[in-house]
Amino acid sequence: ILNVEQSPQSLHVQEGDSTNFTCSFPSSNFYALHWYRWETAKSPEALFVMTLNGDEKKKGRISATLNTKEGYSYLYIKGSQPEDSATYLCAPNTGNQFYFGTGTSLTVIP
Amino acid sequence: KAGVTQTPRYLIKTRGQQVTLSCSPISGHRSVSWYQQTPGQGLQFLFEYFSETQRNKGNFPGRFSGRQFSNSRSEMNVSTLELGDSALYLCASSESPQAQTGELFFGEGSRLTVL
């Protein structure tokens, strides 16, 4: 069992604010790390798939970095919009299965 | 391309009953995995099937079982239901087994309530 920690648990920001979340995981047995966005009443959707130490991925206003040696990943949202409101899940993969964190719930206030 | 379809979306059962949930993956996807989400918990891995074979199983009792058919559709079964089995059950499909780096495509889930 892999202990995956995400912080903060929840976050309320004003529209236009930038924010970031953290995902921590044991650095051993690392194979890949996924970020998913889960909007209420919808299915989780993949944001990023990251495999290499030092990886940086970007999709619009959202970006992520990965440090496999120390076991963490950051997700950044620049200029948050109400449509960014969702739960953001990280999921390291050991090569055998995914281990999901409990997520960071983001609410963007207009 | 149709997404991952799970049925039923909602169901209510009583303790001791059994339930079967169904998942139809995206066309061409041969891997189907199942997850349980209860309040305050992350998605807990139940099992994964690839080409009709169970590849991996999470830490759940034997009351939880599954199978995959030749068309990649999968079912999971929970026997002798307990109150603690009340949860959202999510199915995810992918082209390759979970060991690979391809992303997971999730269904909307089946919400099970056990009374």
HADDOCK unambig.tbl for C-alpha pairs under 7 A between the chains (distance, minus, plus):
assign (segid A and resid 32 and name CA) (segid B and resid 101 and name CA) 6.43 0.50 0.50
assign (segid A and resid 42 and name CA) (segid B and resid 108 and name CA) 5.79 0.50 0.50
assign (segid A and resid 43 and name CA) (segid B and resid 106 and name CA) 5.67 0.50 0.50
assign (segid A and resid 43 and name CA) (segid B and resid 107 and name CA) 5.68 0.50 0.50
assign (segid A and resid 43 and name CA) (segid B and resid 108 and name CA) 4.68 0.50 0.50
assign (segid A and resid 44 and name CA) (segid B and resid 106 and name CA) 6.01 0.50 0.50
assign (segid A and resid 45 and name CA) (segid B and resid 105 and name CA) 6.81 0.50 0.50
assign (segid A and resid 46 and name CA) (segid B and resid 103 and name CA) 6.38 0.50 0.50
assign (segid A and resid 46 and name CA) (segid B and resid 104 and name CA) 6.98 0.50 0.50
assign (segid A and resid 49 and name CA) (segid B and resid 101 and name CA) 6.95 0.50 0.50
assign (segid A and resid 49 and name CA) (segid B and resid 103 and name CA) 6.84 0.50 0.50
assign (segid A and resid 95 and name CA) (segid B and resid 99 and name CA) 4.22 0.50 0.50
assign (segid A and resid 95 and name CA) (segid B and resid 100 and name CA) 6.92 0.50 0.50
assign (segid A and resid 96 and name CA) (segid B and resid 98 and name CA) 6.43 0.50 0.50
assign (segid A and resid 96 and name CA) (segid B and resid 99 and name CA) 4.93 0.50 0.50
assign (segid A and resid 97 and name CA) (segid B and resid 98 and name CA) 5.76 0.50 0.50
assign (segid A and resid 97 and name CA) (segid B and resid 99 and name CA) 6.32 0.50 0.50
assign (segid A and resid 100 and name CA) (segid B and resid 42 and name CA) 5.55 0.50 0.50
assign (segid A and resid 100 and name CA) (segid B and resid 43 and name CA) 5.53 0.50 0.50
assign (segid A and resid 101 and name CA) (segid B and resid 42 and name CA) 5.15 0.50 0.50
assign (segid A and resid 102 and name CA) (segid B and resid 40 and name CA) 6.95 0.50 0.50
assign (segid A and resid 102 and name CA) (segid B and resid 41 and name CA) 5.70 0.50 0.50
assign (segid A and resid 102 and name CA) (segid B and resid 42 and name CA) 3.96 0.50 0.50
